[in-house]
């Protein structure tokens, strides 16, 4: 039972990191991020798009 919980948490961690990397990559290349990636990170997509960039 403990192994499944650990694997589940590890999978969640990799999913979180993947979403963060995808969002950061899109921003650094001047593209819009996917709303799903932002939602999984706990960010509102509409508010994120209103942020002024330099």
N, C-alpha and C positions, 0 to 999 in steps of 0.2 A: 504494500500500500504506500509506504513512504517513497519508494522509487517512482511510482506514478506521479505523486505530488511534486517531487523534485523535477521530473521531466516536464511536467506541465508548467511549472514556474520558469524553467529554463527556456521553454518554447515561447512563453509570454515575453521574456526578456529579449529574445532574438527578434520577435515581432516588433516590439517597441523600438529597438535599435534600428531595425530595417526601415520603419516608418520615419524615424528621426533623420536617418541618412538620406532617404528619398526626398524629404522636405527640404533639408539643407542643400542638397544637390540642385534641386529645382530653383531655389532662391539664388544660389551662387551663379547659376547659368541664366538668370533673368527670366525664368519661366514661372508660370503659375503652378502651385502645388495642387495635388489632388485633394479634394475635400475629405475623402476617406482617410487619407494619411493624417490630416490635421485632426479629424474627429477622434481617431484612435490615440492621438497624443493629448487629447483633452482640450483642443483649441477650436474656437469658432472660426470657420472658414471665411465668413463674411467680414468679421472683425480683422482677421489676419490680412485680408486683401486691402483693407483700408489703411494699413500701416504705410507711412511714407518712407520711401527708400532714398538713399543718397545718390 
